């Protein structure tokens, strides 16, 4: 994960959403900081998160932040990888070249908004099967698609046996 995601874990966990008074919040924040330190988080990250969280009250933490729906920034979707941060930095650093070019300055009025997505792991094809459960089974063989501009349909054979140099092969379902 990017460093910003790792750093925000301590901040978001220590936000005073559950505690109703300051005394309880300070004791819970001390417990959370010792928990993060025991899990191997750097002390600078935990201290920085606590410094950012202390001025936030419980009421302000519970109010939803207004979202801007009319954002005209183009999303730059990157897969979470260590080199993705370099790509993001390069694009944002050299964005001024797109702004000064007369052909592209109206396409990209503002820098792209970076968004990270998780890469598919081995779990994805194992859990999400692509096997259909319908009862229809098409007949074996190849068939022309019957599109008007198709160049391969005249050469497509609908036979269920394919002749080879030594023997014939039966096409099965």
Secondary structure, DSSP 8 states (H G I E B T S, - for coil): --HHHHHHHHHHHHSSSS--SHHHHHHHHHHHHHHHHHTT--HHHHHHHHHHHHT--HHHHHS-----S-----EEEEESSHHHHHHHHHHHHTHHHHHHSTTTTTT-SS--EEEEE----HHHHHHS------S----SS------TT-SSGGG----SEEE-SS-EEE---
